[in-house]
Amino acid sequence: MSDRYVDFVNSGVGQSLARSVGLPQPVKLRRYEHGIDFIDGDCLVGAAPGAEHLDALAKVLASSRSSIYVKCDNPEVKGLLQVDGLAARDYDVVMPDKIRALVFDASGITNSTQLRELYNFFHPVARKLQSCSRVLVIGRPPENADTPEHRIAQRALEGFTRALGKELGKGTTVQLCYAVKGAGDGIASTVRFVLSSRSAYVSGQVIRVGKAKLAAKFDWDEPLAGKVALVTGAARGIGESIAEVLAREGAHVVCLDIPPAEDDLKKVADRIGGSYITADITHADTPQTLVDYFGSEHKGLDILVHNAGVTRDKTLGKMKPEFWDMVLDINLSSEERVNKALLEAETLKSGAHIICVSSMAGIAGTRGQTNYACSKAGVIGMVDAMAPILKKQKITINAVAPGFIETAMTAAMPFGPREVGRRLNSMSQGGLPVDVAETICWFASPASAGVTGNVVRVCGQSLLGA
């Protein structure tokens, strides 16, 4: 459904009227287009003394066609000017008028006094950012800090980045990446995702990244080539978009939905060159059916996306027991059963990725959705519980938590709640199914082998929840 307010305030007449009466002016977000560089504009890099990720950052940024500038207040950062392939420039010598991306390595901040480094880097350039810019701060996980003072200072980065995301406006996103010391290539997929237009509706997030190695001949233009993916609930809406984006990135996508949705499911599979299975995800035989299918047809499974879900909203006092049971079984218990079967049969390959669709309701709760919020919080619990177990098998598990996404379901909402849902975030607008799909595709990349145990909100930095 089109957001008429956003369309209006971005028209000539609408812009003038909005400015004159002080109405919010959400910008149209820049989303991914094939062939555009992942930064697509001037990028400024800085770091606090003792920064741990400059070498890895230089390697990622060297793969960009955009102009890279270095703010050399810290002598360690000057080394970026001599990195082969980076072609960086000294910001204080050649100062661009507008900036598309800011990257700051704050991992070397070891006490609260050194947090002044954030002000020193961002204050002079914050007002030079273009619309729909990207800001990335990289730190070290507080739990891995060397001293209590170090842990305190690194935890402080979360408040800074979340507040900055609410300040900058104009469609700009701000993320914090906690990368372990020596993460190396492990940060590559995350840096590329959060600096690109693929992360248009993701802001204010904290992402944890561990160590990983890129394949010798990794192709960023088609990272999922040769991979097999299963997407549940793929006949329409967010599931359809997930299937499309995974296929666009090179995967063979197997689309799954219930038998009544077969016509729509077949259309999706045919359009993306994939295949499909009709099955009730809650049926007792379905996990074994999937084991048999992927074992015989594809010799295993690389990407598992748990997207199928339902709502049956009622306040708890008025809720029928079958509504509770249905929502918990589809949204949570069925995922546990499928995971168990695929793991026990070793259908999920080493290096596989499991991605779950949670919800903002699972973080903040929603009136009339005790069943739904319970199930989606359980999905987050599943990610927390399974990540350390699956890591031993070189399998990652992460979740997305969508906020207000423009779908047929939200289009059917009453006008008032729909408008509140759209505006109650830093972007002042709803997201699109493709925003969820792009985030899932980042999790599904072989280059994201060091990204596990994360729950990333796709909500435009909603003002609700953590």
C-alpha positions in Angstrom: 0.0 0.0 0.0 1.4 3.4 -0.9 2.1 5.9 1.9 0.2 9.0 0.5 1.6 11.2 3.2 5.3 10.5 2.3 4.4 10.9 -1.4 2.7 14.3 -0.6 5.4 15.9 1.5 8.0 14.9 -1.1 6.1 16.7 -3.9 6.7 20.4 -4.7 3.5 21.7 -3.1 3.7 19.2 -0.2 7.3 20.2 0.7 6.3 23.9 0.9 3.2 23.2 3.0 5.0 20.9 5.4 7.8 23.4 6.0 5.4 26.3 6.5 3.3 24.5 9.2 6.0 22.4 10.7 4.8 19.0 9.6 7.2 16.0 9.7 8.9 15.5 6.4 10.0 11.9 6.0 12.2 11.4 3.0 11.8 8.6 0.4 14.3 6.0 1.3 17.0 4.9 -1.1 16.8 1.2 -1.6 19.1 -1.3 -3.4 19.5 -1.0 -7.2 21.6 -3.5 -9.1 25.0 -2.0 -10.1 25.2 0.7 -7.5 28.3 0.7 -5.3 27.6 -0.4 -1.8 28.6 3.1 -0.4 27.6 5.2 -3.4 29.1 8.4 -2.2 31.9 10.0 -0.3 32.9 8.1 2.9 34.8 9.5 5.8 36.7 7.2 8.2 38.1 7.9 11.6 39.3 6.0 14.7 40.2 6.4 18.3 43.8 5.5 19.4 44.3 1.8 19.8 41.6 0.9 17.1 41.6 -2.8 16.4 39.8 -3.0 13.1 41.5 -0.6 10.8 43.2 -3.2 8.6 39.9 -5.1 8.1 38.1 -1.9 7.4 40.6 -0.9 4.8 40.2 -4.2 3.0 36.4 -3.7 2.8 36.5 -0.1 1.8 39.1 -0.8 -0.9 36.4 -2.9 -2.7 34.3 0.2 -3.0 34.3 2.5 -6.1 33.4 5.5 -3.9 35.8 8.1 -2.6 37.3 7.4 0.8 38.5 10.2 3.1 40.5 9.8 6.3 40.2 12.1 9.3 43.8 12.0 10.6 43.4 13.4 14.2 44.7 10.0 15.3 48.1 9.2 13.8 47.2 5.5 13.5 44.5 6.4 11.0 47.0 8.0 8.6 48.2 4.6 7.6 45.0 4.2 5.7 46.3 6.8 3.2 49.0 4.3 2.1 46.9 1.1 1.9 47.1 -0.4 -1.6 43.8 -0.3 -3.5 42.2 2.1 -1.0 43.3 5.4 -2.7 42.2 7.3 0.4 42.5 11.1 0.8 43.2 13.3 3.8 39.9 14.8 4.8 41.6 18.0 6.2 43.3 18.6 2.8 40.5 17.7 0.4 37.2 18.4 2.2 34.0 17.1 0.3 30.9 19.2 0.5 28.6 16.3 1.3 29.2 12.9 2.9 27.3 9.7 2.3 28.9 7.5 5.0 30.7 7.9 8.3 32.7 5.0 9.8 34.4 5.3 13.2 36.4 2.6 14.9 35.8 3.1 18.6 37.2 -0.3 19.7 40.3 1.4 21.2 38.2 3.5 23.7 39.1 2.0 27.1 37.6 4.5 29.6 34.9 7.0 29.8 37.2 10.0 29.4 38.1 8.7 25.9 34.5 8.8 24.8 35.3 12.4 23.9 36.8 10.9 20.7 33.2 10.4 19.5 32.4 14.1 19.8 35.7 15.0 18.2 35.0 12.9 15.1 31.2 13.4 14.6 30.6 16.9 15.7 32.3 18.7 12.8 30.8 16.5 10.1 27.3 15.6 11.4 25.6 18.4 9.4 27.4 17.5 6.2 25.6 14.2 5.8 23.4 13.7 2.7 19.8 12.3 2.9 19.8 8.6 3.4 23.4 8.5 4.7 25.0 5.7 6.7 26.8 5.9 10.0 28.7 2.9 11.4 30.5 2.8 14.8 32.7 -0.3 15.4 33.5 -1.4 19.0 34.6 -4.4 20.9 31.9 -6.5 22.7 31.7 -5.2 26.2 31.8 -8.7 27.7 35.2 -9.2 26.0 36.7 -6.0 27.5 40.0 -6.1 29.3 39.0 -4.0 32.4 35.8 -2.8 34.0 36.5 0.7 32.7 36.9 -0.7 29.2 33.6 -2.5 29.5 31.8 0.6 30.7 33.1 2.7 27.9 32.2 0.2 25.2 28.7 -0.2 26.6 28.3 3.5 26.4 28.5 3.3 22.6 25.0 1.8 22.5 23.4 5.0 24.0 25.4 7.2 21.6 24.5 5.4 18.4 20.8 5.0 19.3 20.5 8.7 20.2 22.4 9.8 17.1 20.1 7.7 14.9 17.1 9.6 16.3 18.9 13.0 15.8 20.2 12.9 12.2 16.9 12.3 10.4 16.6 12.5 6.6 16.5 8.8 6.2 20.0 8.4 7.7 20.7 5.1 9.6 23.2 4.6 12.5 24.5 1.1 13.6 26.9 -0.2 16.2 29.0 -3.3 15.3 30.6 -5.0 18.2 33.4 -7.0 16.6 35.7 -9.3 18.5 39.4 -8.6 18.4 40.9 -10.2 15.3 37.5 -10.4 13.6 39.3 -9.7 10.2 37.2 -10.7 7.3 34.3 -11.4 9.7 33.3 -7.8 9.5 33.1 -7.6 5.7 29.5 -8.6 5.1 28.2 -6.5 8.0 30.1 -3.4 7.0 28.9 -3.7 3.4 25.3 -4.3 4.5 25.0 -1.4 6.9 26.8 1.1 4.6 24.6 0.1 1.6 21.0 1.0 0.6 20.1 -2.6 1.5 19.8 -1.4 5.1 17.4 1.4 4.3 14.9 0.6 7.2 17.4 -0.8 9.7 18.7 1.7 12.2 19.8 2.0 15.9 20.9 -1.7 15.9 23.7 -3.4 17.8 25.3 -6.2 15.8 27.8 -8.7 17.2 30.4 -10.2 14.9 32.9 -12.9 15.4 35.8 -14.2 13.4 35.3 -15.7 9.9 37.2 -16.2 6.7 36.0 -15.3 3.2 36.3 -17.9 0.5 39.2 -17.4 -1.9 36.9 -16.6 -4.8 33.9 -15.0 -3.1 31.6 -13.1 -5.4 29.9 -10.1 -3.8 27.6 -9.7 -6.8 26.2 -13.2 -6.5 27.1 -14.4 -2.9 24.5 -17.2 -2.8 25.4 -18.9 -6.1 25.1 -22.6 -5.7 23.2 -22.4 -2.4 19.8 -24.0 -1.7 17.4 -22.1 0.5 14.0 -23.0 2.0 11.6 -20.2 2.8 8.4 -21.0 4.7 5.3 -18.9 4.2 6.6 -17.9 0.8 3.3 -17.5 -1.2 2.9 -13.8 -0.5 3.9 -10.8 1.5 7.2 -10.8 3.3 7.9 -14.5 2.4 7.5 -13.8 -1.3 9.9 -10.9 -1.1 12.5 -13.1 0.9 12.3 -15.7 -1.9 12.8 -13.1 -4.6 15.9 -11.5 -2.9 17.5 -14.8 -2.1 17.0 -15.9 -5.8 18.4 -12.5 -7.0 21.6 -13.2 -5.1 22.0 -16.6 -6.8 20.3 -19.1 -4.5 17.9 -21.9 -5.7 14.9 -21.2 -3.5 12.4 -23.8 -2.4 9.2 -22.0 -1.5 6.9 -23.6 1.1 3.3 -22.8 2.1 0.0 -24.5 2.9 -1.9 -26.4 0.2 -4.7 -23.7 -0.1 -1.9 -21.2 -1.2 -0.5 -23.5 -3.9 -1.6 -21.3 -6.9 0.2 -18.3 -5.5 3.1 -20.4 -4.3 3.7 -21.9 -7.8 3.6 -18.4 -9.4 6.3 -17.2 -7.0 8.5 -20.3 -7.6 8.1 -20.1 -11.3 9.0 -16.4 -11.4 12.2 -16.8 -9.5 13.3 -20.0 -11.1 12.9 -22.0 -7.9 10.7 -24.9 -6.8 8.0 -25.4 -4.2 6.5 -27.7 -1.6 3.0 -27.5 -0.2 2.8 -28.6 3.4 1.3 -27.6 6.7 4.4 -26.7 8.7 2.7 -27.9 11.9 1.8 -31.4 10.6 3.7 -34.1 12.5 5.1 -35.6 9.2 6.4 -32.3 7.8 9.9 -32.3 9.4 10.6 -35.7 8.0 9.2 -34.7 4.6 11.7 -31.9 4.5 14.5 -34.2 5.5 13.6 -36.6 2.7 13.1 -33.9 0.1 16.3 -32.0 0.6 18.3 -35.2 1.1 17.2 -36.6 -2.2 16.7 -33.5 -4.4 19.5 -31.2 -3.2 21.9 -33.3 -1.1 21.3 -30.9 1.8 20.2 -27.4 2.7 22.3 -24.2 3.0 19.7 -21.6 4.1 16.6 -22.1 6.3 14.3 -19.1 6.7 11.5 -19.6 9.2 9.0 -17.0 8.0 5.6 -18.7 8.2 3.5 -17.1 10.9 -0.1 -16.1 11.9 -1.9 -13.8 14.3 -5.1 -14.5 16.1 -5.6 -11.3 18.2 -7.7 -11.1 21.3 -7.1 -9.8 24.8 -6.2 -12.8 27.0 -9.5 -12.9 28.9 -11.4 -13.2 25.6 -9.0 -15.5 23.7 -10.1 -19.0 22.8 -7.7 -21.8 23.6 -7.4 -22.8 20.0 -6.2 -19.3 19.1 -3.4 -19.6 21.7 -2.4 -23.1 20.5 -2.5 -22.2 16.8 -0.2 -19.2 17.1 2.3 -20.8 19.4 2.4 -24.0 17.3 2.9 -22.2 13.9 5.1 -19.4 15.0 7.4 -21.3 17.4 7.0 -25.0 18.1 6.9 -26.0 14.4 10.3 -24.2 14.0 11.8 -26.1 16.8 10.6 -29.4 15.4 11.9 -28.6 11.9 15.3 -27.5 13.2 15.6 -30.7 15.3 14.8 -33.0 12.4 17.1 -31.2 9.9 20.0 -31.1 12.4 19.7 -34.7 13.5 19.6 -35.9 9.9 22.5 -33.6 9.1 20.4 -32.2 6.3 21.6 -28.7 7.2 25.1 -28.5 5.9 28.1 -27.3 7.8 28.2 -23.6 7.2 24.4 -23.3 6.9 22.4 -20.4 8.1 19.1 -20.4 10.0 17.2 -17.1 9.9 14.0 -16.6 11.9 11.4 -13.9 11.6 10.5 -12.6 15.0 8.7 -9.3 15.6 8.8 -6.1 17.5 5.9 -7.6 19.5 8.3 -10.1 20.8 10.4 -7.3 22.2 8.0 -4.6 23.3 4.7 -6.6 23.6 1.4 -5.5 22.0 -2.0 -5.3 23.5 -4.3 -8.1 22.3 -1.3 -10.2 21.2 -0.2 -12.1 24.2 -0.1 -15.3 22.1 1.8 -13.7 19.2 4.2 -11.7 21.5 4.9 -14.9 23.5 5.7 -16.9 20.3 7.9 -14.2 18.8 9.8 -13.7 22.1 10.3 -17.4 22.1 11.9 -17.2 18.6 14.4 -14.7 20.1 15.0 -17.2 22.9 15.6 -19.9 20.4 18.3 -17.8 18.7 19.9 -17.1 22.1 19.8 -20.8 23.1 20.9 -22.3 19.8 23.6 -19.9 18.7 26.4 -21.3 20.9 25.4 -24.9 20.2 25.2 -24.5 16.4 28.5 -22.5 16.3 30.3 -25.8 17.0 28.8 -27.1 13.8 29.7 -23.9 11.9 26.0 -23.1 11.5 24.7 -19.6 12.3 21.3 -18.7 13.6 19.9 -15.1 13.7 16.6 -13.4 13.7 15.0 -10.3 12.2 12.3 -8.4 14.2 10.1 -6.4 11.8 8.3 -3.3 12.9 5.5 -1.7 10.8 5.9 -3.2 7.3 3.6 -2.2 4.5 1.7 -5.5 3.7 -1.8 -6.5 3.0 -2.3 -7.1 6.7 -1.2 -3.6 7.7 -3.3 -2.1 4.8 -6.4 -3.6 6.4 -5.8 -1.8 9.7 -8.0 1.1 10.7 -6.6 4.4 9.6 -5.6 5.8 13.0 -3.6 2.8 14.2 -2.0 2.4 10.8 -0.8 6.0 10.8 0.5 5.7 14.3 2.4 2.6 13.3 3.9 4.3 10.3 5.1 7.5 12.1 6.3 6.1 15.4 9.9 5.6 14.3 12.9 7.6 13.3 12.1 7.3 9.6 8.4 8.5 10.1 7.2 5.8 7.7 6.6 2.1 7.3 9.0 -0.3 5.8 8.6 -2.6 2.8 8.8 -6.4 2.7 12.1 -6.0 0.7 13.7 -4.3 3.8 13.1 -7.5 5.8 14.3 -9.6 2.8 17.6 -7.7 2.4 18.4 -8.1 6.1 17.7 -11.9 5.8 19.9 -12.1 2.7 22.8 -10.5 4.7 22.4 -13.1 7.4 22.3 -15.9 4.7 25.6 -14.9 3.1 28.6 -17.2 3.4 30.5 -14.1 4.3 28.3 -13.8 7.4 29.8 -16.9 9.0 30.9 -14.7 12.0 27.4 -13.2 12.5 25.4 -15.4 14.8 23.1 -15.0 17.8 21.8 -11.6 16.6 18.3 -10.2 16.6 18.1 -7.2 14.3 15.1 -5.0 14.2 13.8 -3.9 10.8 11.7 -1.1 12.1 13.1 2.3 11.1 14.4 2.6 14.7 10.9 2.3 16.3 10.4 4.3 19.4 9.0 1.2 21.1 11.1 -1.6 22.5 14.8 -1.9 23.2 
